[in-house]
Amino acid sequence: MQRVAPEPQEFDRVLSSMCTEPHPVAREAATRFFATNPGDPATYQEVAALEARAVDALGDIAGLPDPHGYIASGGTEANIQAVRAARNLARESGGRPSKTDSPVVVAPESVHFSFQKAADVLDVELRTVPVDEEFRADLGAVEAAVDDDTILVVGVAGTTEYGRVDPIPELAAIAHDHGAQLHVDAAWGGFYLPFTTHQWNFTHADVDTMTIDPHKVGQAVVPAGGLLARDRTTLDALAVDTPYLESTSQATLTGTRSGAGVASAAAVLDELWPDGYRQNFESSMADAEWLAAALDSRGFDVVDPELPLVAARIPDDLFDALRAADWRISRTASGELRIVCMPHVTRETLRAFVADIDTLV
Ligand code: 0PR
């Protein structure tokens, strides 16, 4: 029997990534489904069934008992599709949101850059508003920016730079008061939320769509993003006819898709939800708090971690020296060091990192 080659990427010193080492069951499932295409579900029925199972599991995580959605190529596709669905629904009269010819998406300035791509390809205006001093969406600024052309308000649950969770129930209320939809970008944070004090989800807040990516905290292989929608009409608004396939319509943005990503997501969700993901959250959060305290005690300004992501202001020359020492680290737009405590980041790795800081300063 042929051996599977080891992963070329060495994760040991990767502290900047929102992806992680795939779980063994994800890796194994991926290798079995490389040659399948969930874009043609009538032909590749086994992987289509796995996709339905993965979407149901994502629905469990997000508090959505009857989820509509699919496994996307990543958070970028899921976000583009959420904007596209809102735009298409707005074109149909009578629905929510209301009809407009110049659609606007209102989002905090902390949104991921995938929304710029969405606005560009879909010809909608992306109107970003300031965040508060804790880096969360400022409700007053959102309220002031929303108008009759607004089709969608976006909240982020686990921002890319600071790991912050926006006030989602309040954003949903603002959106719906103005006839717009509410999309939550939980691409990274979605797998942590059930274990935090954030007691909102699809059940408790009026969320319309959500991005939640198995290939990030979910430990699936790349590519496996997740798009969830409360209503069937959202998927219908994305669907095009597929005359020469046995299945009659397709709601995804890509055509041929990775069966490996889909199968890996189904397998790892089966394996880890809920207990494995809870354990990951608890140990990663403890690591983030340990690192925050270690950096704080050395005199660096630390942004208190809300989810397992630590940002801290360190001198530029120290950042460069750590990069030169082969640490894969990154900076926020305003220059803070940013460490993402993904499942592959262990306490031992963080101790070695802090020891290098002590040597280099
Ligand atoms: N939404 C949020 C909140 C994100 O953080 C990201 C990606 C996306 C959407 C887009 O997801 P995809 O990249 O799956 O399309 N955030 C990280 C970033 O852009 C992704 C990342 C992953 C970066 C691995 C580096 C890396 O090594 O920074």
Residues whose N, C-alpha, C, O or C-beta is under 5 A from the ligand:
A	BS01	0PR	S16 S17 M18 C19 G74 G75 T76 E77 H112 S114 G158 T160 D185 A187 W188
